[in-house]
Amino acid sequence: MPVATKPLTVRLAVLALTFGLAGCAGANAGDAPSAPTGSPDPAAPRVVARDIAFQPGTVTVRAGAATDLVFDNEDTAPHDIAVLASDGSVLFRGDVFSGAAQRVYRLPVLKAGTYRLVCDVHPNMVGTLVAR
């Protein structure tokens, strides 16, 4: 390797390592989007983003257990889905993406109760998640 390219190679390697390590840093539930998981549980609830609305408006999950949620964006507009507690705190936030595309998320363990679903891109796009 020519001597003149070594500094550039070293700088690129340091830059790649820096960004790689930054991606490994932990985040609180409301701080960053949650990464999609692989294949969903066949019984996982499905929420569709269509015509700037969540369909169905209410979904039910099992309380006390981590649950998959299938989020299907059928709009061309970008959407995400977040689960909010009654006090407005974010318990889960998926990534923003345009459709037509689908993401499968693993929701955190939720206590029995009613939670709000919201799209951060379209705040009037809301729904309800019931954990029983």
Backbone as ProteinMPNN parsed JSONL, in Angstrom:
{"seq_chain_A": "MPVATKPLTVRLAVLALTFGLAGCAGANAGDAPSAPTGSPDPAAPRVVARDIAFQPGTVTVRAGAATDLVFDNEDTAPHDIAVLASDGSVLFRGDVFSGAAQRVYRLPVLKAGTYRLVCDVHPNMVGTLVAR", "coords_chain_A": {"N_chain_A": [[0.864, -1.175, 0.0], [0.647, 2.206, -0.87], [2.464, 4.781, 0.808], [1.232, 7.293, 1.056], [-1.52, 6.783, 1.158], [-2.021, 5.539, 3.547], [-2.595, 7.215, 5.889], [-5.204, 8.14, 5.221], [-6.584, 5.714, 5.063], [-6.353, 4.841, 7.71], [-7.763, 6.905, 8.999], [-10.325, 6.504, 7.915], [-10.864, 3.956, 8.926], [-10.928, 4.486, 11.696], [-13.093, 6.231, 11.777], [-15.169, 4.518, 10.872], [-15.144, 2.652, 12.969], [-15.845, 4.325, 15.09], [-18.51, 5.101, 14.417], [-19.63, 2.576, 14.376], [-19.399, 1.74, 17.063], [-20.967, 3.695, 18.247], [-23.463, 2.94, 17.404], [-23.879, 0.79, 19.024], [-24.467, 1.724, 21.489], [-26.587, 1.94, 24.335], [-30.11, 2.778, 24.686], [-32.815, 4.606, 26.098], [-36.283, 3.618, 26.303], [-37.922, 5.631, 25.12], [-36.104, 7.155, 23.72], [-34.965, 6.45, 21.216], [-35.719, 4.992, 18.002], [-37.046, 1.682, 17.946], [-35.564, -1.294, 16.842], [-36.715, -3.305, 14.131], [-37.92, -6.67, 14.475], [-37.436, -10.122, 13.488], [-39.306, -12.632, 11.96], [-42.787, -12.557, 12.704], [-44.775, -13.681, 15.531], [-47.316, -15.886, 14.636], [-49.814, -15.269, 15.685], [-49.665, -12.62, 16.279], [-50.777, -9.282, 16.877], [-51.92, -7.022, 14.318], [-51.354, -3.873, 12.953], [-52.422, -1.519, 10.667], [-51.337, 1.152, 8.692], [-53.224, 3.269, 6.974], [-54.582, 5.572, 4.743], [-53.89, 7.74, 6.379], [-54.506, 6.83, 8.983], [-54.785, 4.553, 11.768], [-55.541, 1.164, 11.439], [-56.871, -1.775, 12.666], [-58.632, 0.509, 14.864], [-58.348, -0.172, 17.494], [-56.33, -2.464, 19.204], [-55.552, -5.59, 20.761], [-53.394, -6.965, 23.194], [-51.474, -9.438, 24.989], [-51.212, -9.036, 28.429], [-48.393, -8.702, 30.603], [-46.472, -10.103, 29.17], [-43.91, -10.151, 26.68], [-44.654, -9.021, 23.446], [-45.15, -9.526, 19.966], [-45.682, -7.085, 17.427], [-47.153, -6.384, 14.437], [-46.569, -3.97, 12.11], [-47.895, -2.408, 9.461], [-47.35, -0.4, 6.861], [-49.325, 0.93, 4.588], [-49.629, 3.251, 3.254], [-48.144, 5.743, 1.096], [-46.974, 7.749, 2.417], [-44.705, 8.615, 5.097], [-44.681, 6.851, 8.212], [-44.792, 6.055, 11.729], [-45.067, 4.066, 14.702], [-46.003, 4.487, 18.006], [-46.179, 3.568, 21.441], [-47.887, 4.833, 24.096], [-47.994, 5.563, 27.588], [-50.569, 6.238, 30.063], [-49.805, 8.643, 31.213], [-48.528, 9.895, 29.175], [-45.914, 9.197, 28.686], [-43.413, 7.636, 26.679], [-43.5, 4.306, 25.889], [-42.774, 2.584, 23.949], [-41.329, 2.956, 20.735], [-41.444, 2.747, 17.315], [-39.557, 2.7, 14.197], [-39.592, 5.378, 11.755], [-40.975, 4.978, 8.596], [-41.579, 4.755, 5.057], [-44.325, 3.552, 3.046], [-45.118, 1.191, 0.478], [-44.62, -0.999, 3.042], [-43.52, -3.19, 5.683], [-43.067, -3.701, 9.2], [-41.917, -5.655, 11.921], [-42.291, -5.6, 15.287], [-41.042, -6.026, 18.63], [-42.841, -5.601, 21.355], [-42.503, -4.107, 24.602], [-42.91, -5.714, 27.818], [-46.105, -5.257, 29.029], [-48.224, -3.912, 31.547], [-51.543, -4.863, 32.573], [-53.992, -2.904, 31.031], [-54.938, 0.192, 29.375], [-53.541, 1.712, 26.559], [-52.136, 4.349, 24.561], [-51.875, 4.588, 21.056], [-49.82, 6.199, 18.716], [-48.842, 8.106, 15.848], [-45.857, 9.652, 15.253], [-45.282, 11.306, 13.122], [-47.734, 12.094, 12.148], [-49.643, 13.48, 14.275], [-52.413, 13.431, 14.712], [-53.106, 10.918, 14.085], [-54.155, 8.345, 15.687], [-54.63, 5.603, 17.996], [-55.736, 2.782, 19.956], [-54.303, 0.607, 22.329], [-54.898, -2.287, 24.044], [-53.994, -4.03, 26.86], [-54.435, -7.164, 28.179]], "CA_chain_A": [[0.0, 0.0, 0.0], [1.47, 3.407, -0.895], [2.552, 5.487, 2.081], [0.313, 8.436, 1.056], [-2.903, 6.374, 1.426], [-2.168, 4.99, 4.889], [-3.348, 8.083, 6.803], [-6.612, 8.127, 4.85], [-7.103, 4.408, 5.451], [-6.458, 4.844, 9.173], [-8.865, 7.794, 9.357], [-11.577, 5.83, 7.563], [-11.067, 2.863, 9.875], [-11.327, 5.092, 12.972], [-14.454, 6.734, 11.573], [-16.072, 3.362, 10.84], [-15.199, 2.108, 14.325], [-16.596, 5.277, 15.915], [-19.931, 4.957, 14.123], [-20.047, 1.234, 14.78], [-19.572, 1.725, 18.51], [-22.106, 4.554, 18.585], [-24.678, 2.156, 17.167], [-24.025, -0.205, 20.088], [-24.831, 2.386, 22.74], [-27.96, 1.683, 24.755], [-31.013, 3.928, 24.683], [-34.057, 4.406, 26.83], [-37.383, 3.257, 25.421], [-38.442, 6.756, 24.377], [-35.032, 7.938, 23.124], [-34.613, 6.1, 19.847], [-36.592, 3.98, 17.445], [-36.713, 0.301, 18.222], [-35.301, -2.023, 15.609], [-37.664, -4.369, 13.823], [-37.478, -8.029, 14.716], [-37.587, -10.99, 12.326], [-40.661, -13.116, 11.678], [-43.678, -12.393, 13.859], [-45.632, -14.742, 16.029], [-48.485, -15.903, 13.741], [-50.985, -14.69, 16.355], [-49.351, -11.235, 16.637], [-51.713, -8.284, 16.367], [-51.458, -6.281, 13.149], [-51.88, -2.522, 12.801], [-52.174, -1.028, 9.319], [-51.428, 2.586, 8.448], [-53.89, 3.437, 5.68], [-55.341, 6.816, 4.67], [-53.485, 8.522, 7.557], [-55.232, 6.308, 10.15], [-54.467, 3.194, 12.189], [-56.654, 0.241, 11.275], [-58.048, -1.28, 13.376], [-58.386, 1.583, 15.821], [-58.018, -0.779, 18.793], [-55.738, -3.813, 19.169], [-55.399, -6.203, 22.087], [-52.212, -7.805, 23.4], [-51.46, -10.125, 26.275], [-50.498, -8.33, 29.495], [-47.406, -9.476, 31.34], [-45.591, -10.86, 28.283], [-43.455, -9.44, 25.493], [-45.558, -9.342, 22.343], [-44.847, -8.995, 18.642], [-46.675, -6.236, 16.799], [-46.893, -6.203, 13.019], [-46.973, -2.635, 11.671], [-47.928, -2.462, 8.007], [-47.607, 0.919, 6.288], [-49.863, 0.813, 3.232], [-49.584, 4.581, 2.652], [-46.826, 6.142, 0.593], [-46.467, 8.695, 3.413], [-43.967, 7.986, 6.189], [-45.379, 6.674, 9.482], [-44.231, 5.191, 12.753], [-46.066, 3.747, 15.715], [-45.475, 4.58, 19.36], [-47.101, 3.191, 22.508], [-47.761, 5.791, 25.19], [-48.692, 5.3, 28.844], [-51.612, 7.223, 30.342], [-49.177, 9.928, 31.538], [-47.899, 10.407, 27.962], [-44.539, 8.722, 28.508], [-43.251, 6.69, 25.576], [-43.092, 2.961, 26.305], [-42.199, 1.959, 22.757], [-41.41, 3.751, 19.513], [-40.868, 2.114, 16.133], [-38.902, 3.634, 13.29], [-40.401, 6.012, 10.719], [-40.681, 4.445, 7.267], [-42.621, 4.934, 4.048], [-44.882, 2.316, 2.53], [-45.686, 0.036, 1.134], [-43.62, -1.784, 3.746], [-43.984, -3.75, 6.953], [-42.075, -3.943, 10.244], [-42.375, -6.472, 13.035], [-41.646, -5.103, 16.491], [-41.259, -6.712, 19.9], [-43.256, -4.63, 22.361], [-42.076, -4.466, 25.955], [-43.939, -6.289, 28.688], [-47.037, -4.213, 29.47], [-49.203, -4.252, 32.58], [-52.924, -4.775, 32.09], [-54.453, -1.528, 30.953], [-55.181, 0.79, 28.064], [-52.43, 2.549, 26.122], [-52.421, 5.122, 23.36], [-51.008, 4.441, 19.893], [-49.724, 7.467, 17.999], [-47.83, 8.277, 14.808], [-45.152, 10.9, 15.527], [-45.316, 12.123, 11.914], [-49.113, 12.591, 12.032], [-50.147, 13.395, 15.65], [-53.85, 13.131, 14.744], [-53.232, 9.493, 13.761], [-54.098, 7.711, 17.012], [-55.374, 4.365, 18.209], [-55.724, 2.271, 21.332], [-53.767, -0.729, 22.572], [-55.399, -2.805, 25.312], [-53.262, -5.192, 27.372], [-55.246, -7.941, 29.133]], "C_chain_A": [[0.903, 1.229, 0.0], [1.388, 4.151, 0.43], [1.514, 6.603, 2.15], [-1.121, 8.032, 1.394], [-3.1, 5.821, 2.822], [-2.915, 5.926, 5.83], [-4.838, 8.105, 6.489], [-7.256, 6.81, 5.265], [-7.316, 4.343, 6.958], [-7.625, 5.722, 9.604], [-10.218, 7.149, 9.045], [-11.88, 4.693, 8.527], [-11.529, 3.396, 11.229], [-12.757, 5.605, 12.879], [-15.465, 5.589, 11.58], [-16.23, 2.761, 12.229], [-16.023, 3.011, 15.23], [-18.09, 5.129, 15.675], [-20.452, 3.583, 14.517], [-20.286, 1.141, 16.267], [-20.739, 2.588, 18.937], [-23.408, 3.805, 18.392], [-24.922, 1.115, 18.244], [-24.465, 0.409, 21.398], [-26.283, 2.118, 23.063], [-28.783, 2.95, 24.71], [-32.222, 3.586, 25.525], [-35.187, 4.187, 25.836], [-37.866, 4.421, 24.583], [-37.383, 7.525, 23.602], [-34.819, 7.663, 21.652], [-35.595, 5.067, 19.321], [-36.108, 2.585, 17.815], [-36.553, -0.438, 16.905], [-36.366, -3.087, 15.382], [-37.067, -5.734, 14.163], [-37.668, -8.832, 13.433], [-39.033, -11.356, 12.075], [-41.54, -12.993, 12.909], [-44.295, -13.699, 14.308], [-46.872, -14.729, 15.118], [-49.741, -15.283, 14.362], [-50.774, -13.215, 16.727], [-50.407, -10.287, 16.085], [-51.074, -7.499, 15.225], [-52.155, -4.928, 13.117], [-51.46, -2.041, 11.418], [-52.292, 0.493, 9.322], [-51.996, 2.747, 7.042], [-54.727, 4.712, 5.743], [-55.125, 7.671, 5.924], [-54.328, 8.142, 8.781], [-54.694, 4.92, 10.485], [-55.71, 2.344, 12.024], [-56.206, -1.128, 11.749], [-57.65, -0.197, 14.369], [-57.99, 1.087, 17.189], [-57.453, -2.171, 18.559], [-55.543, -4.286, 20.595], [-54.152, -7.075, 22.104], [-52.312, -8.456, 24.773], [-50.634, -9.329, 27.282], [-49.477, -9.268, 30.13], [-46.457, -10.288, 30.484], [-45.153, -9.972, 27.13], [-44.288, -9.931, 24.31], [-45.028, -8.771, 21.043], [-46.001, -8.122, 18.188], [-46.252, -6.062, 15.35], [-47.434, -4.831, 12.629], [-46.794, -2.575, 10.163], [-48.3, -1.085, 7.467], [-48.047, 0.729, 4.843], [-49.945, 2.165, 2.533], [-48.214, 4.806, 2.026], [-46.173, 7.13, 1.559], [-45.681, 7.952, 4.493], [-44.83, 7.942, 7.456], [-44.46, 5.945, 10.455], [-45.37, 4.852, 13.698], [-45.377, 3.785, 17.07], [-46.575, 4.172, 20.328], [-46.837, 4.123, 23.675], [-48.552, 5.327, 26.407], [-49.717, 6.404, 29.066], [-51.041, 8.598, 30.695], [-48.457, 10.55, 30.34], [-46.475, 9.948, 27.743], [-44.506, 7.638, 27.424], [-42.736, 5.362, 26.12], [-42.412, 2.212, 25.168], [-42.337, 2.926, 21.592], [-40.719, 2.984, 18.397], [-40.22, 3.156, 15.246], [-39.891, 4.202, 12.274], [-39.983, 5.409, 9.385], [-41.868, 4.668, 6.346], [-43.096, 3.582, 3.56], [-44.722, 2.253, 1.032], [-44.562, -0.821, 1.726], [-44.18, -2.212, 5.096], [-42.805, -3.905, 7.901], [-42.727, -4.816, 11.308], [-41.573, -6.023, 14.247], [-41.954, -6.011, 17.671], [-41.59, -5.631, 20.915], [-42.725, -5.049, 23.723], [-43.233, -5.108, 26.712], [-44.802, -5.146, 29.215], [-47.932, -4.75, 30.57], [-50.592, -4.173, 31.959], [-53.362, -3.317, 32.108], [-54.655, -1.086, 29.525], [-54.07, 1.783, 27.766], [-52.824, 3.257, 24.826], [-51.402, 4.785, 22.28], [-50.99, 5.773, 19.169], [-48.628, 7.381, 16.939], [-47.169, 9.627, 15.068], [-45.175, 11.846, 14.331], [-46.677, 12.795, 11.758], [-49.784, 12.475, 13.403], [-51.651, 13.141, 15.77], [-54.132, 11.666, 14.41], [-53.035, 8.718, 15.062], [-54.914, 6.418, 17.029], [-55.226, 3.948, 19.661], [-55.142, 0.871, 21.346], [-54.246, -1.141, 23.955], [-54.57, -4.038, 25.662], [-54.144, -5.874, 28.413], [-54.551, -9.217, 29.524]], "O_chain_A": [[1.841, 1.292, 0.795], [0.35, 4.142, 1.091], [0.958, 6.839, 3.223], [-1.88, 8.871, 1.879], [-4.24, 5.646, 3.252], [-3.815, 5.463, 6.53], [-5.657, 8.089, 7.408], [-8.377, 6.809, 5.774], [-8.341, 3.846, 7.425], [-8.399, 5.333, 10.479], [-11.151, 7.248, 9.843], [-13.034, 4.49, 8.904], [-12.425, 2.821, 11.846], [-13.543, 5.427, 13.809], [-16.506, 5.688, 12.229], [-17.339, 2.398, 12.624], [-16.81, 2.527, 16.044], [-18.861, 5.039, 16.631], [-21.598, 3.451, 14.946], [-21.263, 0.533, 16.702], [-21.436, 2.251, 19.894], [-24.361, 4.016, 19.143], [-26.035, 0.607, 18.377], [-24.805, -0.316, 22.333], [-27.124, 2.074, 22.165], [-28.244, 4.056, 24.697], [-32.604, 2.422, 25.647], [-35.062, 4.533, 24.661], [-38.199, 4.218, 23.415], [-37.723, 8.466, 22.885], [-34.513, 8.591, 20.902], [-36.229, 4.351, 20.096], [-34.911, 2.348, 17.976], [-37.32, -0.227, 15.966], [-36.859, -3.696, 16.332], [-35.849, -5.914, 14.135], [-38.027, -8.269, 12.4], [-39.892, -10.479, 11.987], [-41.106, -13.285, 14.024], [-44.332, -14.684, 13.57], [-47.422, -13.659, 14.857], [-50.629, -14.825, 13.643], [-51.61, -12.626, 17.412], [-50.88, -10.463, 14.962], [-49.856, -7.333, 15.17], [-53.377, -4.839, 13.236], [-50.292, -2.141, 11.042], [-53.233, 1.05, 9.887], [-51.347, 2.411, 6.051], [-55.493, 4.909, 6.686], [-56.07, 8.252, 6.458], [-54.801, 9.008, 9.517], [-54.21, 4.201, 9.611], [-56.804, 2.748, 12.419], [-55.195, -1.616, 11.244], [-56.47, -0.018, 14.672], [-57.372, 1.815, 17.965], [-58.023, -2.963, 17.81], [-55.39, -3.485, 21.518], [-53.884, -7.822, 21.163], [-53.134, -8.069, 25.603], [-49.483, -8.988, 27.011], [-49.682, -10.48, 30.182], [-45.697, -11.095, 31.019], [-45.923, -9.138, 26.654], [-44.583, -11.121, 24.198], [-44.512, -7.653, 21.018], [-47.157, -8.382, 18.52], [-45.129, -5.643, 15.067], [-48.623, -4.56, 12.797], [-45.678, -2.679, 9.653], [-49.445, -0.654, 7.604], [-47.234, 0.405, 3.977], [-50.289, 2.232, 1.352], [-47.242, 4.141, 2.384], [-44.958, 7.326, 1.522], [-45.963, 6.787, 4.773], [-45.599, 8.862, 7.735], [-43.485, 5.307, 10.058], [-46.501, 5.301, 13.511], [-44.312, 3.196, 17.26], [-47.757, 4.401, 20.072], [-45.719, 4.203, 24.183], [-49.641, 4.768, 26.276], [-49.73, 7.396, 28.336], [-51.712, 9.611, 30.5], [-47.844, 11.61, 30.469], [-45.877, 10.271, 26.716], [-45.436, 6.845, 27.279], [-41.671, 5.301, 26.735], [-41.587, 1.326, 25.391], [-43.339, 3.631, 21.474], [-39.55, 2.615, 18.517], [-40.318, 4.354, 15.51], [-40.907, 3.576, 11.971], [-38.795, 5.333, 9.072], [-43.012, 4.759, 6.792], [-42.374, 2.588, 3.644], [-44.231, 3.195, 0.409], [-43.68, -1.3, 1.013], [-45.173, -1.671, 5.581], [-41.688, -4.2, 7.477], [-43.929, -4.726, 11.559], [-40.343, -6.057, 14.243], [-42.988, -6.677, 17.708], [-40.727, -4.839, 21.292], [-42.521, -6.238, 23.965], [-44.386, -5.045, 26.285], [-44.286, -4.182, 29.782], [-48.35, -5.907, 30.532], [-50.794, -3.502, 30.947], [-53.129, -2.594, 33.076], [-54.557, -1.878, 28.588], [-53.704, 2.594, 28.616], [-53.72, 2.821, 24.102], [-50.205, 4.705, 22.554], [-52.032, 6.412, 19.021], [-47.628, 6.683, 17.108], [-47.856, 10.648, 15.1], [-45.094, 13.062, 14.505], [-46.764, 13.931, 11.292], [-50.435, 11.466, 13.674], [-52.117, 12.684, 16.814], [-55.283, 11.23, 14.453], [-51.908, 8.467, 15.487], [-55.772, 6.191, 16.176], [-54.663, 4.673, 20.482], [-55.449, 0.049, 20.483], [-54.025, -0.423, 24.93], [-54.457, -4.971, 24.866], [-54.551, -5.258, 29.398], [-55.085, -9.993, 30.316]]}, "name": "protein", "num_of_chains": 1, "seq": "MPVATKPLTVRLAVLALTFGLAGCAGANAGDAPSAPTGSPDPAAPRVVARDIAFQPGTVTVRAGAATDLVFDNEDTAPHDIAVLASDGSVLFRGDVFSGAAQRVYRLPVLKAGTYRLVCDVHPNMVGTLVAR"}
